Amino acid sequence: MENLNKEFYTAEEIAEILQVAPITIRRMAKRGEISFYLIGKQQRFSREDFLQFLESNKHKAKEQIAKWT
């Protein structure tokens, strides 16, 4: 995983890593799908919370294939 040596990330940095638009990350944060810290008016995402988010959204291939067939 690229650039995961910082303690906190912006929505733009998380979006770049996941190859999605920054607004997608902001919407996920607003819905409570990914934890964030509010510093002033800026959202910041901790490395630990981001990695936990990734792990909790990992799906096993067999389960996904069964849903698609």
HELIX and SHEET records of a PDB file:
HELIX    1   1 ALA A   11  LEU A   18  1                                   8    
HELIX    2   2 PRO A   22  LYS A   30  1                                   9    
HELIX    3   3 ARG A   47  SER A   56  1                                  10    
HELIX    4   4 ALA A   61  TRP A   68  1                                   8    
SHEET    1   A 3 PHE A   8  TYR A   9  0                                        
SHEET    2   A 3 GLN A  42  SER A  46 -1                                        
SHEET    3   A 3 TYR A  37  ILE A  39 -1                                        
END                                                                             
